[in-house]
Amino acid sequence: MKLLKNLKPIKGDASFRSFYRKKTKNLSSIIVYAKKDKKSNLLIYDSINKILLKNNIIAPKLINENYLKNLIEIQDFGDETIFKRLNKTKTNKTK
């Protein structure tokens, strides 16, 4: 998609969505593009994030949406994964 060509692709999600990092000056955000199920896929993704946030669970907040072009823009947490964070803190590990 032409709109996504200047963005850096991010790997690591097994869904039908594609993730891209958008950088402007000192700010960074994530563009989520839905190839399949388009608008409903993005609405579900955003709804789950809102439920997580409401329950004090860290999740990216919605910054912008363009459902007609099958994409949303969300908060960027950087390259740190949950696995990396748990490994550093040694919390929530099973025995």
Beta strands, then each sheet from edge to edge (+ up, - down):
strand 1: 8-10
strand 2: 17-24
strand 3: 27-34
strand 4: 62-66
strand 5: 71-75
sheet 1: 1+ 2- 3+ 5- 4+
end
